[in-house]
Amino acid sequence: MGRVFIAGSINMDVVATADRHPKVGETVAGRQVLYFPGGKGANQAVAASRLGVKTTLIGRLGKDSFGAELRTFLGAQGIDLGSVRDADTHSGTAIITVAASDNTIVVIPGSNALVSADDVADAPLAKGDVAVSQFEIPLPTIAAFFQRARSAGATTLLNPAPAQKMSSELLALVDILVLNETELGFLAGVELSEDDTAARIIEVARKLQARADQTICITLGKRGVLALAGGEEFAVPGRAVKAVDTTGAGDCFVGALASQLASGVQLRAALAFANAAASISVQRMGAGPSMPTAAEVAAVVNAG
């Protein structure tokens, strides 16, 4: 059984809930303010670890109260924090507004911006492991991490969010790309919306594919997942649930997918499992704390 190594961001999410989002220049009354451990890297690590796979997180925390709280929370999830180093700045922070189950997010990188190639240089990656990253740490660090992973025979999984342009060299280092249709459209330079057909989305994914054996998975929320695995195309149907908070749903999907791939599960089954995990997470508040356990996901998968 392989392990999951995640190089990524660690944030404290400061969540304000309200009946609706304010317009520009407008103030609305909120209902409550909540503090949740978050950051795409941390969320994905929590998701993978709670599903029973050995998970190592690589990143940086500030020497502030948020940093201490985050380290305590992540350690309690069974995550290996030996590669989470201190930084002489504030910890990453996300300011999130949740209204009518949709969210807006402002992320202040803080210590995440200081995660460097040196931080990933000694990751003990091996064949069968899965190396995961996202776009909340510097891109040169991700490239160094993936180069190390590929030389060790590990699988590289990239979640290019928040979306930004990346080099063809970085894209070529990715074995599995997991993104939504908006991010796919941005990277491919094509306008895509949730109304586009599966055939259209796969057509755009094929244009983005950097290698013939590269896998691209497009998450479509309640519509499920589309996958282009080398030359094969297939769809995994979505699950209809009542969403309470969609924050971290994509991270739950990525962490769950990585956990299954590290456990030797085939892609189609791994995607179905990850889809079920994400559908559970949106029914709870918060990002990191909303991640389900293996038993919870198994119950949903077995129930059909």
Disulfide bonds with the S-S distance in Angstrom:
none
